[in-house]
Every structure is written in structure tokens, then in C-alpha cells.
């Protein structure tokens, strides 16, 4: 596969139009806004930066790397282990449900392409979107760092678009936030990829509390 085609496949894999329902989740932001923990664009930037520096760096990115390596090595056992580890680190039932819903949605796409259907891979692929992304990226020979940065930008873009609706702030402010927050991603990725196995795991108490409270929030736009 040519470098140009790998780039196009990466853009497809990280597109907000990928049918996994990413736009329906706020990952606790909806409750944080209602509770007054996040106010204005600056408050949102602080909230999101904490998630980037904790969850993305110490959980999602290093696990994406391990899942990708397992796929490249055709190691279904390691892939299953790290998929379960990821799910165990989602601290609320809502966040775990989101992870599985995204994974099953991406698995339906793989089914349509008749990919990833081997029994030793299928159950694990349904556990998370991250696993499906790693599997497809390895299949398409997309370099790991490109995949990780694409995933990070897509995750950040989804959060910013949720902030537009919830905080709220305008589109110009949204693009400024996306520009500034994404500029920090390359250096943070290098830290994430250098972590040892015993250093992995996210831990943001306010995120867990916000997600738990969102489960019973009376009026809400998002599923998490």
C-alpha cells in the first residue's frame, strides 16, 4: 500500500463520520457543565487538558500501542489481555458501556468488509473502538505514531464539538481550542509511548464522578 493511500485510510479511520456514534458521547462533560465545574472556553481547556495529560497519555495511547503491536505480531492472546485491561480502567458503567458500544459498532463495519472475523480476535475486537482501530491500522500498515496522533486529534475534536453545545462557546473559539490543545499532542505522545506496563492506568476522580452523576442526569443531550 502506498504512503498516500495509507494517509487516506488513516483519515477515514479517524473521521467523525466513522459510524461508531462518537458524536453522542461527552464523557462526563455534560454533568461537569451543569455542576459548574466547567465554565467558558478557558474552563473547558483546563478540563480537557487534564484528560489529555492523564487518560490519553497514561491509558489510551500506550494501550493503543500495545494493541497495535499485538496485531502486527498476530498475538490474539496479548490483544485480548490489553483489551480487557482497557475496559477495566473505564471507571463507571457508563464509560464501560460507551467503550463496548463503540467497539461493537466498529465490528459491524469490519463484518461488512469481512475483516477481523477469526474467532480468536472477534470477541476482543467487540470490547473497544481502540482495539478495532489498532487492528485496522495494522492491517492497512498505518504507522503507529500517525495512528496515535490521528486518534488523539479525533478524540480532541469530538470533545471540543461537545463543548460547543454544552459550555457553550462559538466555532471560532472551538477552532482556537483545537489548535492550541492539539499542538501539545506530539510531545505528550512520546511520553506515552515510553511508559512501562506497570505505569499504565488513568485516574481522574472528577471525571469518574461526573460520569457517574451523568447516568441519572435528568435532562441530557449525550449518552455519557
WOMOMO-V13312 format. One record per run of one state. SS is the DSSP state (alpha for helix, beta for strand, coil for the rest). FROM is the first residue (numbers start at 1). TO is the last residue. Records with the same first field share a line. If there is no record, write none. Layout:
# WOMOMO-V13312
SS=FROM-TO / FROM-TO
This chain:
# WOMOMO-V13312
coil=1-2 / 14-21 / 25-28 / 35-39 / 73-75 / 89-92 / 114-118 / 126-128 / 141-143 / 167-170 / 183-184 / 194-196 / 200-204 / 215-224
alpha=3-13 / 22-24 / 29-34 / 40-72 / 76-88 / 93-113 / 119-125 / 129-140 / 144-166 / 171-182 / 185-193 / 197-199 / 205-214
